[in-house]
Amino acid sequence: MQNRDTAAALTYHESTKLAYINLTNKPPLYKSYSGLPVIPLPEDFPSPETPALEAIGTYEASGGPEPTLTTLTQLLYHCAGVTRVGHFRVAGEVHFRAAASAGGLYPVETYVVCRDIEGLEAGIYHFGPDTFQLTQLRQGDYRGHLASAAGGDQRIATCPLSVIFTMVFWRSSWKYRSRGYRYCFWDNGTVASNLLAGAGASGLPARVVNSFIDQQVDHLLGIDGAGEAATCIVSLGGSAGDSPVATSSSALEAIDGISLISAPGEIDYPDIRETHAATLLSSDHEVAGCQGGLGHSTPAPQSPFIPFPEPTQDSPVSATLGQTIRERGSTRRFDHQSIPFTSLAAMLRQSRQGVPSDFLVNQGDSLLDLYLIVNAVEDVPTGAYFCSYEDGGLYQLKEGEFRHEAGHLGFEQALPHDASAVAFFMADLGKILERYGNRGYRAAQLEAGIVGGKLYLAAHSLGLGASGLTFYDDEVTDFFSPHAEGKSAMFVVPLGVTATVNRVRPFRSRIAMTLDAQSRGASRNQS
């Protein structure tokens, strides 16, 4: 009878059909609400004048000014706003955003929880980048509810405001399928890196919170936790004199109004749904277990060492943070020009000053290790390197010309082949998962996105280009082994001089051509 159960063949056939991208079920780029109060944001907010390199290197300001609606507007615009609109013959209207996003899909949604601040009453709000307004979801001070969901976090309970980022997973999986779950956290990281830099430029303390009871935060925002789910909280500002806000014992009512985040034809990817479910926290005990550091330290290899050059009067000059964000755009093609070692060192130093967070204890702590392929950096031989922040320089793992290897590892793209240097963020997931459980996976991906986002800003502030890439996972590990043995690639960022014609060029590495040729040969194990 099994042969007559024809559903199996039809199901397989449907699930293995090949197609490029189905434009008819593309999800909307923006979440929309109806039936709720809206607050237009001021158009005359200032641009951050702090040099971008300084802003991204700010770890935690102390004290800081009292935030206002103007301060909040500046922060929201420079982390998630629409910076310009372009019109193209094939693509039509394209919205460029403040932070980079894989495929320009922008799965991040932004919410604010605040007490009364100048120009805005206490409440929970959703930021609409397209309408440039806040939609009021709840009226009143809910900082105590949010702090309770984060294990009684006193910073959240006393700070003037917190920003919550959520992910609409379908926006990314529409193009990238199951792998899109990773990209969501990269995108969350790049938006968070802009917010942290903006907070640093404003003198506001900021801290990333990865550990919270998911269902409570999702319910607070009125989202389902499946199609859209909270992924991190960023507390902003310092109010040491404020008493913690008590959590109301009354049950939260449902949010009025109607929201729209999807479109007909959404496809379910069980890998995403099941993996996200495995990362959820449901108790204060689980939240506490995901806080605190890993004590991560990677021994330096026994190999030649090149120290970072000391900053001098001739060191690169950074553009302001506001100018950098407004003019930023992902590089589509790199020139083969060399960049100064002083520029590379400045980008690496400032992007790794530390991510203030609940999963890292001290400034400079990280879940990540950084490896590099250097193609064209002045005073640095071409080759593969391990970056040691503790020792302040690069350890050479192997010397040689590795442009084709870089292009192959970067998913057969010209960008890493042509770039001056390619940064590979890697993590020991075994140790991370043992310490934090599955929530550690989100932390590692989020930190990679944040540090990668800082590299984006650093590169553009120096007049250089950057882009984020996917990669061949195990081959990246193999390439940098034995030093990288047991580690997993998290994110890849090529850096260099943007080509005059900034358009993608076709590319095929020698490695891929060799592998294709070998695949057509007879099996070596054939008897």
KOLLUMZA-594464 format. One record per residue (C-alpha): residue number from 1; residue in one letter; x, y, z. Coordinates in nm, 4 decimals. Last residue first. Example, Ala and Ser with C-alpha at 12.3 -4.5 7.8 and 13.67 -1.06 7.14 Angstrom:
<sites>
k  r  X  Y  Z
2  s  1.3670  -0.1060  0.7140
1  a  1.2300  -0.4500  0.7800
</sites>
This chain:
<sites>
k  r  X  Y  Z
527  s  3.7202  -0.0666  -0.7260
526  q  3.5968  0.2925  -0.7113
525  n  3.7537  0.4767  -0.4216
524  r  3.9109  0.7418  -0.6456
523  s  3.5661  0.8120  -0.7883
522  a  3.5738  0.8814  -1.1605
521  g  3.6018  1.2462  -1.2568
520  r  3.3243  1.4999  -1.3032
519  s  3.3485  1.6222  -0.9449
518  q  3.7200  1.6850  -0.9973
517  a  3.6462  1.9459  -1.2647
516  d  3.3975  2.1262  -1.0445
515  l  3.6454  2.1227  -0.7568
514  t  3.9172  2.2698  -0.9785
513  m  3.6867  2.5442  -1.1071
512  a  3.5826  2.6234  -0.7505
511  i  3.9441  2.6498  -0.6356
510  r  4.0450  2.8638  -0.9327
509  s  3.7836  3.1141  -0.8195
508  r  3.4873  3.2239  -1.0284
507  f  3.3755  3.5838  -1.0298
506  p  3.1224  3.8074  -1.2014
505  r  3.1471  4.1739  -1.0981
504  v  2.9103  4.3506  -0.8598
503  r  2.8873  4.7246  -0.9203
502  n  3.0672  5.0152  -0.7542
501  v  3.2334  5.1632  -1.0637
500  t  3.5050  5.3731  -0.9020
499  a  3.6024  5.0738  -0.6905
498  t  3.5665  5.0933  -0.3109
497  v  3.9048  5.0727  -0.1393
496  g  3.9290  4.7992  0.1199
495  l  3.7573  4.5837  0.3792
494  p  3.5891  4.2408  0.3523
493  v  3.3599  4.1443  0.6453
492  v  3.2812  3.7795  0.7285
491  f  3.0472  3.6587  1.0029
490  m  3.0109  3.3642  1.2436
489  a  3.2692  3.1082  1.1325
488  s  3.2884  2.8101  1.3663
487  k  3.5811  2.7037  1.5819
486  g  3.7039  2.3500  1.6548
485  e  4.0403  2.4022  1.4841
484  a  4.1144  2.7711  1.4341
483  h  4.4884  2.7428  1.5101
482  p  4.5215  2.4189  1.3088
481  s  4.3507  2.5565  1.1120
480  f  4.2777  2.8875  0.9355
479  f  4.1786  2.7290  0.6029
478  d  3.9990  2.4352  0.7613
477  t  3.7744  2.6622  0.9679
476  v  3.6853  2.8707  0.6626
475  e  3.6241  2.5505  0.4666
474  d  3.3814  2.4304  0.7313
473  d  3.1552  2.7333  0.6940
472  y  3.1571  2.8202  0.3233
471  f  3.0754  3.1893  0.3518
470  t  2.8173  3.4662  0.3817
469  l  2.9318  3.8199  0.3395
468  g  2.9176  4.1662  0.4930
467  s  3.0493  4.4705  0.3091
466  a  3.3107  4.7377  0.3617
465  g  3.4523  5.0416  0.1835
464  l  3.7090  5.3075  0.2687
463  g  3.6784  5.6830  0.3246
462  l  3.8051  5.6608  0.6822
461  s  3.4560  5.6923  0.8361
460  h  3.3392  5.4281  0.5894
459  a  3.5841  5.1716  0.7274
458  a  3.5060  5.2468  1.0922
457  l  3.1307  5.2339  1.0331
456  y  3.1460  4.8951  0.8618
455  l  3.3910  4.7660  1.1251
454  k  3.1436  4.8717  1.3950
453  g  2.8752  4.6717  1.2163
452  g  3.1045  4.3680  1.2139
451  v  3.1524  4.4113  1.5890
450  i  2.7753  4.4285  1.6383
449  g  2.6936  4.1480  1.3931
448  a  2.9523  3.9167  1.5491
447  e  2.8140  4.0056  1.8926
446  l  2.4643  3.9080  1.7809
445  q  2.5774  3.5767  1.6314
444  a  2.7655  3.4856  1.9491
443  a  2.4808  3.5933  2.1778
442  r  2.2195  3.4068  1.9733
441  y  2.4251  3.0896  1.9933
440  g  2.4723  3.1458  2.3648
439  r  2.0972  3.1202  2.4113
438  n  2.1363  2.7545  2.3158
437  g  2.3029  2.6850  2.6497
436  y  2.5104  2.9608  2.8094
435  r  2.8358  2.7926  2.9223
434  e  2.8200  2.4632  2.7283
433  l  2.6819  2.6474  2.4272
432  i  2.9748  2.8912  2.4297
431  k  3.2370  2.6208  2.4823
430  g  3.1105  2.4114  2.1888
429  l  3.0445  2.7213  1.9795
428  d  3.4117  2.8167  1.9746
427  a  3.3653  3.1362  1.7777
426  m  3.4950  3.2909  1.4569
425  f  3.4830  3.6375  1.3021
424  f  3.6588  3.6400  0.9637
423  a  3.7948  3.9786  0.8512
422  v  3.9037  4.0166  0.4874
421  a  4.1803  4.2567  0.3861
420  s  4.2569  4.4713  0.0804
419  a  3.9445  4.3472  -0.0957
418  d  3.9439  4.2044  -0.4502
417  h  3.9096  3.8340  -0.3675
416  p  3.6841  3.9107  -0.0705
415  l  3.4429  4.1013  -0.2985
414  a  3.4655  3.8770  -0.6046
413  q  3.2281  3.6198  -0.4631
412  e  3.2562  3.2411  -0.4565
411  f  3.0883  3.1970  -0.1162
410  g  3.3400  3.4095  0.0721
409  l  3.5689  3.1089  0.1179
408  h  3.6189  3.0965  -0.2597
407  g  3.7053  3.4637  -0.2949
406  a  3.9430  3.4459  0.0001
405  e  4.1127  3.1352  -0.1430
404  h  4.1473  3.3112  -0.4762
403  r  4.3074  3.6135  -0.3097
402  f  4.5407  3.3997  -0.0989
401  e  4.8903  3.5103  -0.1990
400  g  5.1312  3.3713  0.0580
399  e  5.2393  3.3627  0.4205
398  k  5.0803  3.1374  0.6790
397  l  4.9551  3.1832  1.0343
396  q  5.1037  3.5305  1.0810
395  y  5.0242  3.6733  1.4226
394  l  4.8761  4.0220  1.4049
393  g  4.8954  4.3019  1.6613
392  g  4.8143  4.4444  2.0008
391  d  4.9166  4.1619  2.2336
390  e  4.5764  4.1402  2.4032
389  y  4.3984  4.2320  2.0808
388  s  4.5506  3.9337  1.9042
387  c  4.4474  3.9115  1.5388
386  f  4.5223  3.5751  1.3790
385  y  4.6653  3.6028  1.0292
384  a  4.6601  3.4570  0.6776
383  g  4.8905  3.5923  0.4077
382  t  5.0150  3.8914  0.2154
381  p  5.3034  4.0597  0.3953
380  v  5.2034  4.3621  0.6094
379  d  5.3887  4.6932  0.5579
378  e  5.1070  4.8340  0.3398
377  v  4.7959  4.6192  0.3305
376  a  4.7002  4.4380  0.0087
375  n  4.5656  4.0827  0.0290
374  v  4.5560  4.0164  0.4023
373  i  4.3333  3.7255  0.5026
372  l  4.2276  3.7821  0.8598
371  y  4.1182  3.5923  1.1688
370  l  3.9256  3.7409  1.4613
369  d  3.8235  3.5412  1.7659
368  l  3.4811  3.5843  1.9203
367  l  3.3003  3.5483  2.2538
366  s  3.4474  3.8809  2.3591
365  d  3.5825  4.0676  2.6604
364  g  3.7503  4.4019  2.5808
363  q  3.5674  4.5883  2.8562
362  n  3.4729  4.3432  3.1281
361  v  3.1810  4.1115  3.2007
360  l  3.0409  3.9903  2.8676
359  f  2.7004  3.8170  2.8556
358  d  2.4999  4.1032  3.0101
357  s  2.6371  4.3520  2.7606
356  p  2.8759  4.6396  2.7031
355  v  3.0344  4.5410  2.3699
354  g  3.4088  4.5962  2.3744
353  q  3.6863  4.8113  2.2321
352  r  3.6879  4.5681  1.9391
351  s  3.5675  4.7996  1.6611
350  q  3.8149  5.0668  1.7704
349  r  4.1246  4.8497  1.7531
348  l  4.0382  4.6726  1.4268
347  m  3.9516  4.9917  1.2390
346  a  4.2566  5.1778  1.3718
345  a  4.4871  4.8865  1.2855
344  l  4.3514  4.8677  0.9291
343  s  4.4010  5.2425  0.8822
342  t  4.7553  5.2419  1.0289
341  f  4.8388  4.9445  0.8064
340  p  4.7741  5.1734  0.5114
339  i  4.5430  5.0436  0.2352
338  s  4.6601  4.8753  -0.0820
337  q  4.4671  4.9148  -0.4059
336  h  4.2915  4.6174  -0.5673
335  d  3.9680  4.8132  -0.6100
334  f  3.6656  4.6688  -0.4391
333  r  3.3215  4.6046  -0.5853
332  r  2.9719  4.6062  -0.4349
331  t  3.0539  4.8102  -0.1235
330  s  2.7670  4.8486  0.1207
329  g  2.6544  5.2065  0.1690
328  r  2.7339  5.4740  0.4249
327  e  2.6722  5.8403  0.3431
326  r  2.4218  5.9120  0.6196
325  i  2.5998  5.6861  0.8688
324  t  2.9453  5.8354  0.8120
323  q  2.8174  6.1934  0.8098
322  g  2.6436  6.1463  1.1443
321  l  2.9397  5.9665  1.3014
320  t  3.1821  6.2395  1.1991
319  a  3.4550  6.1579  0.9494
318  s  3.7700  5.9956  1.0866
317  v  4.1248  6.1129  1.0218
316  p  4.3818  5.8433  0.9494
315  s  4.7058  5.8533  1.1493
314  d  4.9633  6.1049  1.0289
313  q  4.9793  6.2782  1.3669
312  t  5.0652  5.9388  1.5114
311  p  4.8827  5.6307  1.6394
310  e  5.1210  5.3434  1.7234
309  p  5.1553  5.0805  1.4526
308  f  4.9904  4.7459  1.5331
307  p  5.2521  4.4830  1.6128
306  i  5.3482  4.2206  1.3513
305  f  5.4180  3.8784  1.5057
304  p  5.5857  3.5793  1.3382
303  s  5.4537  3.2424  1.4634
302  q  5.4064  3.0394  1.7789
301  p  5.0310  3.0890  1.7883
300  a  4.8654  3.3094  2.0518
299  p  4.6525  3.1280  2.3062
298  t  4.2808  3.2116  2.2885
297  s  4.1068  3.3455  2.5989
296  h  3.7378  3.3240  2.6892
295  g  3.6378  3.3676  3.0523
294  l  3.2797  3.3025  2.9473
293  g  3.1240  3.6063  3.1081
292  g  2.8126  3.6740  3.3093
291  q  2.4454  3.6226  3.2337
290  c  2.2941  3.3157  3.0689
289  g  2.2341  3.1259  3.3933
288  a  2.0615  3.4272  3.5452
287  v  1.8020  3.4204  3.2670
286  e  1.7443  3.0476  3.3154
285  h  1.6832  3.0993  3.6888
284  d  1.4549  3.3966  3.6198
283  s  1.2400  3.1630  3.4111
282  s  1.1268  3.0894  3.0542
281  l  1.4255  3.1408  2.8270
280  l  1.3968  3.0679  2.4545
279  t  1.6892  2.9352  2.2494
278  a  1.5284  2.5994  2.1567
277  a  1.2207  2.7768  2.0194
276  h  1.4467  2.9752  1.7865
275  t  1.6004  2.6545  1.6545
274  e  1.2606  2.4921  1.6032
273  r  1.1071  2.7826  1.4106
272  i  1.4171  2.8448  1.2027
271  d  1.4738  2.4802  1.1114
270  p  1.0984  2.4362  1.0504
269  y  1.1027  2.6903  0.7646
268  d  0.7411  2.7936  0.7066
267  i  0.6732  2.9768  0.3821
266  e  0.4743  3.3028  0.3701
265  g  0.2399  3.3112  0.0723
264  p  0.0170  3.6006  0.1720
263  a  0.2008  3.9018  0.3174
262  s  0.3673  3.9732  0.6496
261  i  0.4131  4.2378  0.9191
260  l  0.0701  4.3968  0.9594
259  s  -0.0612  4.5366  1.2860
258  i  -0.4156  4.6014  1.4049
257  g  -0.5173  4.8149  1.6986
256  d  -0.5525  4.7451  2.0685
255  i  -0.2719  4.5822  2.2622
254  a  -0.3817  4.2896  2.4757
253  e  -0.4103  4.3567  2.8472
252  l  -0.1225  4.3005  3.0826
251  a  -0.2181  4.1253  3.4047
250  s  -0.2139  4.3329  3.7215
249  s  0.0740  4.2868  3.9627
248  s  0.2446  4.6007  3.8360
247  t  0.6216  4.5850  3.8350
246  a  0.7865  4.8410  4.0595
245  v  1.0071  5.1054  3.9049
244  p  1.3556  5.1119  4.0516
243  s  1.4281  5.4320  4.2444
242  d  1.6006  5.7015  4.0454
241  g  1.9230  5.8559  4.1713
240  a  2.1470  5.6466  3.9455
239  s  1.9540  5.7533  3.6385
238  g  2.1832  5.6575  3.3550
237  g  2.0953  5.6534  2.9889
236  l  2.0069  5.3765  2.7463
235  s  1.9191  5.0100  2.7988
234  v  1.9513  4.7992  2.4833
233  i  1.7231  4.4938  2.4668
232  c  1.7726  4.1952  2.2373
231  t  1.5973  3.9392  2.0166
230  a  1.2243  3.9995  2.0536
229  a  1.0197  3.7827  1.8172
228  e  0.8154  3.8287  1.5008
227  g  0.6704  3.5360  1.3071
226  a  0.7011  3.3247  1.6217
225  g  0.7070  3.5417  1.9351
224  d  0.3463  3.6543  1.8701
223  i  0.3906  4.0279  1.9163
222  g  0.2044  4.2618  2.1531
221  l  0.5162  4.4391  2.2758
220  l  0.4682  4.3362  2.6407
219  h  0.3646  3.9906  2.5212
218  d  0.6948  3.9498  2.3343
217  v  0.8868  4.0658  2.6421
216  q  0.7055  3.8208  2.8699
215  q  0.7330  3.5299  2.6252
214  d  1.1049  3.5839  2.5839
213  i  1.2093  3.5740  2.9467
212  f  1.5297  3.7750  2.9229
211  s  1.8985  3.7297  2.8471
210  n  2.0579  3.9203  2.5576
209  v  2.0789  4.2628  2.7221
208  v  2.3005  4.5182  2.5455
207  r  2.4170  4.8134  2.7558
206  a  2.4315  5.1853  2.6873
205  p  2.5519  5.4827  2.8921
204  l  2.4566  5.8095  2.7193
203  g  2.7211  6.0646  2.6209
202  s  2.5455  6.1489  2.2949
201  a  2.8321  6.0233  2.0764
200  g  2.8441  5.7033  2.2818
199  a  2.4692  5.6592  2.2456
198  g  2.4988  5.7015  1.8695
197  a  2.7798  5.4455  1.8590
196  l  2.5705  5.2005  2.0627
195  l  2.2722  5.2604  1.8334
194  n  2.4838  5.2102  1.5215
193  s  2.6239  4.8868  1.6629
192  a  2.2700  4.7748  1.7514
191  v  2.1594  4.8140  1.3887
190  t  2.4626  4.6133  1.2716
189  g  2.3998  4.3470  1.5353
188  n  2.0313  4.2988  1.4581
187  d  2.1323  4.2563  1.0945
186  w  2.3841  3.9896  1.1905
185  f  2.1168  3.8334  1.4117
184  c  1.8670  3.8150  1.1252
183  y  2.1393  3.6811  0.8957
182  r  2.1748  3.3707  1.1104
181  y  1.8026  3.2967  1.0862
180  g  1.8274  3.3521  0.7087
179  r  2.0177  3.0248  0.6781
178  s  1.6797  2.8498  0.6753
177  r  1.5674  3.0240  0.3548
176  y  1.7922  3.3088  0.2326
175  k  1.5461  3.5025  0.0184
174  w  1.2128  3.4792  0.1997
173  s  1.4145  3.3621  0.5056
172  s  1.5199  3.7228  0.5720
171  r  1.1832  3.8970  0.5713
170  w  1.0264  3.5783  0.7093
169  f  1.2152  3.6139  1.0384
168  v  1.0568  3.9418  1.1456
167  m  1.3144  4.0131  1.4147
166  t  1.2732  4.2283  1.7243
165  f  1.4875  4.5023  1.8756
164  i  1.3991  4.6583  2.2085
163  v  1.5209  5.0080  2.2936
162  s  1.5308  5.1095  2.6579
161  l  1.4506  5.4406  2.8209
160  p  1.5108  5.6605  3.1234
159  c  1.7286  5.4033  3.3050
158  t  1.6061  5.2857  3.6463
157  a  1.4324  4.9508  3.5873
156  i  1.6512  4.8634  3.2875
155  r  1.9675  4.9145  3.4907
154  q  1.8159  4.7241  3.7808
153  d  1.7683  4.4017  3.5806
152  g  1.5061  4.2030  3.7727
151  g  1.5620  3.8851  3.5722
150  a  1.5192  4.0475  3.2322
149  a  1.1401  3.9969  3.2295
148  s  1.1250  4.1871  3.5586
147  a  1.3171  4.4766  3.4034
146  l  1.0670  4.4934  3.1173
145  h  0.7690  4.4950  3.3525
144  g  0.9354  4.7571  3.5711
143  r  1.0095  4.9755  3.2687
142  y  0.6390  4.9749  3.1847
141  d  0.5614  5.3391  3.2637
140  g  0.2292  5.4405  3.1115
139  q  0.0478  5.4283  2.7792
138  r  0.0822  5.1152  2.5655
137  l  0.1241  5.0671  2.1890
136  q  0.1949  5.4279  2.0942
135  t  0.3043  5.4446  1.7317
134  l  0.6157  5.6555  1.6867
133  q  0.6752  5.8471  1.3668
132  f  0.9141  5.8650  1.0762
131  t  0.6538  5.7242  0.8325
130  d  0.9005  5.4891  0.6627
129  p  1.1209  5.4312  0.9682
128  g  0.8195  5.3481  1.1878
127  f  0.9307  5.3229  1.5501
126  h  0.6988  5.1259  1.7817
125  y  0.6229  5.2735  2.1226
124  i  0.5754  5.1627  2.4818
123  g  0.4817  5.4357  2.7277
122  a  0.5838  5.7315  2.9377
121  e  0.5065  6.0643  2.7801
120  l  0.7236  6.2234  2.5131
119  g  0.8500  6.5794  2.4601
118  e  1.0877  6.5877  2.7571
117  i  1.1001  6.2367  2.8973
116  d  0.8293  6.0486  3.0864
115  r  0.9374  5.6881  3.1391
114  c  1.0408  5.4799  2.8425
113  v  1.0029  5.1548  2.6468
112  v  1.0983  5.1961  2.2802
111  y  1.0489  4.9512  1.9925
110  t  1.2465  4.8802  1.6741
109  e  1.1818  4.6190  1.4040
108  v  1.4717  4.4398  1.2333
107  p  1.4161  4.2186  0.9269
106  y  1.5772  4.4773  0.6946
105  l  1.5720  4.2989  0.3554
104  g  1.8587  4.4903  0.1883
103  g  2.0133  4.1573  0.0877
102  a  2.1815  4.1240  0.4258
101  s  2.1284  4.4544  0.6058
100  a  2.3639  4.7467  0.6704
99  a  2.2615  5.0227  0.9081
98  a  2.1203  5.3709  0.8434
97  r  1.8790  5.2553  0.5752
96  f  1.8637  5.2996  0.1997
95  h  1.5160  5.2688  0.0519
94  v  1.5023  5.1569  -0.3115
93  e  1.2390  5.2695  -0.5628
92  g  1.2557  5.0822  -0.8945
91  a  1.4881  4.7828  -0.9034
90  v  1.5339  4.7782  -1.2821
89  r  1.5686  5.1448  -1.3795
88  f  1.6686  5.2663  -1.0357
87  h  1.5237  5.5276  -0.8011
86  g  1.7017  5.5964  -0.4737
85  v  1.5663  5.6966  -0.1324
84  r  1.7904  5.8290  0.1436
83  t  1.8737  5.7843  0.5134
82  v  1.5730  5.5724  0.6086
81  g  1.6034  5.5246  0.9847
80  a  1.7171  5.2249  1.1893
79  c  2.0327  5.3196  1.3831
78  h  2.0897  5.6849  1.2965
77  y  1.7212  5.7734  1.2826
76  l  1.6418  5.6023  1.6137
75  l  1.9281  5.7719  1.8008
74  q  1.8533  6.1212  1.6670
73  t  1.4837  6.0781  1.7419
72  l  1.5610  5.9669  2.0976
71  t  1.7755  6.2738  2.1579
70  t  1.5021  6.4995  2.0155
69  l  1.2420  6.3281  2.2351
68  t  1.4646  6.4112  2.5309
67  p  1.7438  6.2287  2.7118
66  e  1.8825  6.3695  3.0396
65  p  2.2534  6.4093  2.9841
64  g  2.5160  6.1490  3.0680
63  g  2.6193  5.9706  3.3832
62  s  2.9176  5.7623  3.2815
61  a  2.9762  5.6701  2.9186
60  e  3.0153  5.3015  2.8495
59  y  3.2419  5.1438  2.5871
58  t  3.3052  5.4217  2.3391
57  g  3.5130  5.2813  2.0516
56  i  3.2309  5.3203  1.8009
55  a  3.2020  5.6902  1.8894
54  e  3.5747  5.7649  1.8652
53  l  3.6076  5.6074  1.5210
52  a  3.2899  5.7904  1.4123
51  p  3.4284  6.1324  1.5024
50  t  3.1678  6.3021  1.7270
49  e  2.9450  6.5423  1.5332
48  p  2.6216  6.3466  1.5788
47  s  2.3599  6.5125  1.3530
46  p  2.1036  6.7354  1.5215
45  f  1.7241  6.6807  1.5206
44  d  1.5193  6.9203  1.3076
43  e  1.2616  6.6765  1.1658
42  p  1.0823  6.6132  1.4947
41  l  0.9070  6.2748  1.5241
40  p  0.5357  6.2455  1.4554
39  i  0.3511  6.0797  1.7469
38  v  0.0885  5.8207  1.6531
37  p  -0.2160  5.6949  1.8458
36  l  -0.3436  5.3456  1.7520
35  g  -0.6158  5.2261  1.5117
34  s  -0.3852  5.1040  1.2379
33  y  -0.0323  4.9690  1.2561
32  s  0.2338  4.8997  0.9931
31  k  0.5511  4.6939  0.9943
30  y  0.7920  4.7933  0.7213
29  l  0.9814  4.6100  0.4492
28  p  0.6684  4.4238  0.3349
27  p  0.7121  4.0486  0.2785
26  k  0.7951  3.9257  -0.0730
25  n  0.5239  3.6776  -0.1734
24  t  0.4825  3.7771  -0.5391
23  l  0.8545  3.8420  -0.5855
22  n  0.9333  3.4705  -0.5757
21  i  1.3114  3.4584  -0.5793
20  y  1.5227  3.2105  -0.7766
19  a  1.3334  2.8880  -0.8241
18  l  1.4184  2.5213  -0.7940
17  k  1.1583  2.2657  -0.6913
16  t  1.2754  2.0302  -0.4174
15  s  0.9862  2.0731  -0.1713
14  e  0.7200  2.0305  -0.4409
13  h  0.8708  1.7097  -0.5755
12  y  0.9143  1.5627  -0.2282
11  t  0.5544  1.6351  -0.1353
10  l  0.4276  1.4879  -0.4634
9  a  0.6305  1.1703  -0.4148
8  a  0.5140  1.1248  -0.0549
7  a  0.1486  1.2107  -0.1283
6  t  0.1292  0.9166  -0.3684
5  d  0.0454  0.6605  -0.1018
4  r  0.0014  0.3885  -0.3609
3  n  0.3571  0.2578  -0.3177
2  q  0.2970  0.2339  0.0564
1  m  0.0000  0.0000  0.0000
</sites>
